[in-house]
Amino acid sequence: MTDYRNDDFVQILVPRHLVIEIYRLIAKNGGSSPLMAARTETSDALPGAWTEPLIRRMHEESPKHMRAILDALAAHPGQVVTAAELIDALSRSRGDKATSSTLGGTLGAFGRRVLNRYSQEEWPFEAWWVHDSKQFHYRMSPQVARLLRQGE
């Protein structure tokens, strides 16, 4: 059973006719988003069904700005990286000011590629919301970071 803190929960408004579908989605995914790994201890295992060649391919095929995000995570293996830090990495990559919307758009497009191009149900790194800082936190395992840094 997963341990949740009170700040792990949010209220959302859902049209009445979709409530049962939302409960089914939550039950199917064990309470976690399929594209964002649940907060877990970092291990050297590759996440989900990711393989070494697929992780390398994902990095090579990613657009410049997504590679900047991946590289920023890989530079801090096993450590928490905040959304603000990834926005800074995006700003450097773009050569102009990035925002939380820029980060969200980049990660949204990445999520679609992960699902549709690589047939993966989770990202190759963790992401979770931290209520106190009001931002997402991210962490890439040392194993995934090593694979990305080998391609440098």
URWO-V773229 format. One record per helix or strand of 3 or more residues. SS is the DSSP state (H for helix, E for strand). FROM is the first residue (numbers start at 0). TO is the last residue. Records with the same first field share a line. If there is no record, write none. Layout:
# URWO-V773229
SS->FROM-TO ; FROM-TO
This chain:
# URWO-V773229
H->5-7 ; 15-27 ; 51-60 ; 63-73 ; 82-93 ; 99-115 ; 141-149
E->125-129 ; 134-138
